[in-house]
Amino acid sequence: MPMKEKDMISTSDPRVCMIGHPAPAWLVNYADLMTELVCFFIVLYALSAALNKDVQQAKKDVEEKMKEQKVAAEVKVTKDGMQITLEEKGQNVFFASGSSDMTDKMEEVLTTIGPTLKKLADDGHEIIVEGHTDDIPIHTAKFTSNWDLSTARATHVVQSLIHEHGFPAKEMGAIGYGEYRPLVPNDTDEHRATNRRVVFFVKNKAADYSKKDKKEGGKAEGTVTAADSAEQAEKASPPSDGTSSDNSKEPTTDSALPLPQEAPVSQSSD
């Protein structure tokens, strides 16, 4: 029998647990298991890009090549793909001031990392080139704002990759962010150089369901082929001899029902 101290309610009294009875012991372990499974799948989703061997190998190649070129580059793999950030530091200037024309250094960088990125693009990875500037205003006949300048620079890089390095155009894209996504405050020349950067974002390859559909074969449910349409049209159209079809009981013009004859009108005598 449960022990009861002086002026204390017994633990067996229903008033001890006003919102209901305690959960069974197995439910605690079950709840812990469900929580661990949710955490496990979240980690797998976050590391989906990291588990891609092609992306991991490309990350190593780009880091080694940028180290050889002495270019300040940050290469990281996230859950969405691989991000390569090239910053203007020291003598590494990628574009002429106030222009979208690439310098020889930028052409050299594209030639160096181009083969590695092209393998990913050919394999179905979408590549987005981002352009970023500092906060110094610009207003010229060609560019009315830093937004226009950053977009033009990103587009120029994409066009160079397509026309000079053979990248598939359908996997390429260009985005300009202007000065609105700085890495550091634009308070010194060094910080402004850090914010003037080019970013290559390699997205994870999307699932291709077209091959699966081709393997399954046959027509999909609800689809109508040309043979089905011809058969339906043949059934719907009346025979050429003017007779009615078996499926329709409506009379044709040749076999129409006779019209009722008009009854004679009797004349009344005066």
MIGULUM-695900 format. One record per atom (N, C-alpha, C): y, x, z. Coordinates in steps of 0.05 Angstrom, whole numbers, plus 5000, padded with zeros to 4 digits. Last residue first. Layout:
YXZ;...
! end
This chain:
555334993172;557834883182;557334623198;549735393191;551035173174;553535073188;549036083196;549135823209;550635633191;544836553169;547436423167;547336143179;541537113197;541436823190;544236713189;540437743172;542237583189;542237293179;534438113174;536337943159;537937773178;534138763207;533238483205;535338313191;533139383177;535039203189;534138913186;527739813194;529139643175;530939443189;527840473222;527340183225;529040023206;525641023182;527840893197;527140593200;519641383192;521241193176;523341063194;519642073214;518941793219;520741613203;518542603167;520142473188;519242183191;516242993137;514542793150;515942653172;520243323119;518543193099;516842963112;522543533165;524243353148;522543203129;517543483217;519243623199;520843433182;516743293286;516443233258;518443403241;513843683338;516343563327;515943523297;509743933361;509243653353;511743523342;507344593354;509644413357;508944143347;502844873346;503944893372;506344713376;501544803293;499844683313;501144673340;507444653252;505344833264;503744683285;508544213197;509044293225;506844473235;509944403131;508444263150;508944373178;512644733095;514144503106;512544343126;510545193077;509844953062;511144703073;511845603114;513445583089;512845333074;512145413184;510745503160;512345453135;517645623227;515845413216;514445523191;517846143278;518746043252;516745843241;515046303324;517346133327;518146003301;511046653307;510346403320;512546203321;514247053286;512346913269;511546653281;516847243332;518447123311;516646953292;512547453360;513947233372;515647093350;511147873326;509147663331;510547413343;515648193327;514848073302;512947843306;515648343382;517848193371;517148053345;510948643384;511148403400;513448223389;512249073350;510048893343;510248633358;516349313380;517049193354;514848993345;515649133450;515449313428;516149163402;518949043510;517948903486;517949093463;517849123580;518849223555;517549073532;515348953627;517848823619;519048913593;512749573644;512749283649;515449163641;512150043590;512949973617;512949663619;506450223552;509150113554;509650023582;503250873554;503350583554;506150473557;504051443599;503551303574;503651003577;504251833638;503051583645;502351423620;507052243613;504252283619;502852013625;512152043611;510752093586;507752123591;513552023666;513351773651;511851813625;513652573677;511752403690;511352133675;517952733646;515252843640;513152663653;522152473672;521552403645;518752503637;523752643721;521752433721;520852363692;525653193753;525353093726;523052893725;530353313805;527553233797;527553113770;535153843798;534453553802;531553503793;535854453831;534954313807;534054023814;541854563867;538954533867;538154373843;547454883836;546254653849;543154673848;551555393846;549055333831;547555113847;558055543839;556255373855;553855293838;562456053842;560255943826;558355793844;569256133849;566856053862;564855943842;574556573854;572856423835;570256373849;581056613886;578256673883;576956493862;585856713927;585556713898;582756803891;585156813981;585056533972;584956503942;585857363983;583257243991;582956963981;591157403969;589157513951;586357403957;593357184015;593657043989;591657143969;592057574051;590757314054;591057154028;595257994032;592358024033;590957764035;600357794040;599357844012;596357874012;600257254089;600657534080;599557564052;599456714094;601756834108;602157124102;595856264082;597356414062;599856534075;589956274123;592756194119;594156374098;583656264085;585356364108;588256274103;581655954045;579856064065;581356154090;584455334021;584655624027;582555704047;584954873983;582554943999;582555244006;589454803953;588954613974;586354663990;591555053910;591855193935;590955023959;586754853862;589454953868;589455103894;581754693845;582754593871;585554683879;578254513788;580554663799;581554533824;571954593757;573554453776;575854633786;567054523707;569354673717;571054493734;560054623688;562354453696;564554623707;553754613653;556154743662;558354543669;549354413626;548954483655;551554603667;550754353574;550154113589;549854163619;551154863553;553654723559;553054483577;547455423572;547355143562;549754983571;550356063555;549555863576;549355593563;551656513523;549456333516;548656133537;555956843529;553456913544;551256723539;560056643498;559556923497;556957003510;560156083506;560456193479;559656483477;559156003562;557855853542;557855993515;562456363590;559556363595;558056213573;567456203570;566456473565;563456483569;567855683590;567755723561;566756003554;568155813645;565955653634;565655693604;573056083647;570556223655;568156073643;576555673632;576355923615;573756073622;575955313674;575055243647;574755483629;578355613715;575455543717;574355463690;583555643694;582055883699;579055823700;585055103693;584955253668;583255513671;584954983748;583154843729;582854993703;589055313766;586355353776;584355223758;593555093737;592755373734;589855423742;593854573757;593354613728;592354893723;594854703810;592554543803;591754583774;599654943810;597355113815;594754963809;603354653754;602654683783;600254863785;604254673701;606254533717;605754563747;603555133651;602355033676;604554923694;606755223606;603955183603;602655063628;611955303623;611555123601;608555053597;611255303695;611855423670;611455223648;611155373759;612055163741;613055293715;608255483822;608455563794;609355323777;608555713890;608955503869;609155633841;603456003926;605956063913;606355863890;598655943952;600555723954;603255783941;593156153908;594656163933;596755933933;587455803879;589855973878;591055993906;580955723849;582655703872;585055893870;575855393812;578255573812;580055513835;568855383805;571255283819;573455493817;563655183764;565555403769;568055283781;557154983773;559854893774;561655133780;551054893742;552855093752;555754993750;544554613752;547354573743;549154773757;538454843730;540354853752;543154813741;534754893689;535654623697;537454613721;533555383670;531455253684;532254973695;538255563650;536255493631;533955343644;540755683699;541855463682;539755373661;537656113716;537755873732;538755633715;538756483676;536056403681;535956143697;544256543682;543256413658;540356323662;544856853728;545556563729;544556413705;542957343708;541657213731;542356923732;546557453664;543657413660;542157273683;551757483693;551057283673;548057243669;553157903725;551657683738;550757473718;555658233685;553758343704;551958123716;559157933655;556958073641;554858173660;562557783696;560957573682;558657703667;564858283708;563258133728;561457923715;567558393661;565358573669;563558433690;571358003660;569358013639;566958183647;574158163705;572757913706;570657893684;576258643686;574458643710;572958393711;579658493646;577258643638;575258643662;581757813662;582158103660;579458233651;582957193629;581257363646;581857663641;588456763630;586956973615;585457153634;591656423655;588756363657;587156563641;597156653696;595756603670;592856543675;599756853740;600856613728;599556543701;597457493728;599057323746;600257093730;590757493701;593557583701;595257393717;584857503741;586657373722;589357503723;582257853777;580657703757;582357573735;582558473804;584158243796;582758113773;581058943845;579458733832;581258483827;583659303875;584159313847;582659093831;583758903932;584259173921;585059153892;580758293916;581458483937;581758753924;579357653903;581057873893;581858053916;572557443910;575257463920;576757693907;567656993894;568857253886;571757253894;562056693919;564956693922;566056973915;556856283905;557756553901;560856553900;551855883932;554755913928;555556203927;546355483917;547355753922;550355763914;544854843949;544555043928;545655313937;544854493992;545454383965;545054583943;543854784037;541954564030;542454454003;545655444015;545855214032;543755004024;546356134012;544655904004;544955684024;551556573991;550056434011;548556203999;555357133980;553256973968;551656843991;561557383969;559857253990;557857073976;564457993948;563057733941;561457643965;568458453923;568058303948;566958023941;565358943884;566858693884;566258543910;562659403866;564659423887;566559183886;558359383833;560959353820;563259373840;554359413871;554659633852;557359623839;555158923896;555459163912;555859403893;553758583855;556558583864;557158823882;548358703851;550058763829;552958763837;546358523901;546058803893;547958883871;547657973899;548758143920;548558443913;544657813855;547557793854;548857973875;539357893874;540358033850;543358033849;539157543918;538857833922;539957983898;539757053891;541657133912;541557433917;535257033859;537957053846;540057143867;531356963898;531357203882;534057253869;532856453916;532856683935;532956943920;531956153870;534656173881;534956403900;526456213864;528256293843;531156333854;524355983911;524056273906;525956373885;526755543955;526655583927;526555883921;527955494008;525055514001;524655563971;533255414009;532355674018;529355714011;533654883993;534555093974;533455363982;531554644039;530354594013;531154803992;533354664090;532354914079;531054874052;534654144102;536754344102;535954604090;529553904099;531653824080;533854034079;527154154143;526054194116;528054124095;530353944184;530354234179;529254294151;528853414180;531653484176;531853784170;523453434194;524253354166;527153424160;523953584249;522553754230;523353694201;526653164272;527953424271;526553604250;522652774266;525252734253;526753004251;518652994298;518152954270;520752924255;521052974349;520453234337;519953214307;521352414356;523852574355;523352854342;515952284357;517652174336;520252334334;514452544405;513252624379;514952524356;517352274444;517852564439;516752644412;514951764439;517751804433;518452094428;509851894458;510151794430;513051834421;510752044511;509752244492;510152154463;512451534529;514251774531;513351984512;508151194522;510551154505;512451394506;504351314560;503851414532;506351384515;506151044606;506251334605;505951434576;510250464594;507650594599;507950894594;516550354628;514950384604;512250514610;517649904684;517650174672;515850184648;520349244672;518349424684;518449694670;527349064676;524549044666;522749244680;532149114700;532149064671;529349054660;531349214754;532448954747;532348904717;527249474794;527749514766;528749254754;527349264845;527849554842;528549614813;525648754845;528548794846;529249094842;520148744850;521348724823;524348774822;517349214894;519048974892;520248964864;514849694900;513349484886;515049224882;518149984931;518050054903;516549844887;521849604980;519349724971;519449774940;528249775003;526649584988;524149734978;529849965071;529550035042;527649835029;530049915126;532349815111;532149905081;525250435133;526950235147;529450175129;520650485079;522250595101;524050375112;514350375060;516950245061;518450355085;509250555014;510650605039;513350475037;504450114983;506850284982;508250305008;497650175000;500050005000;502550185000;
! end
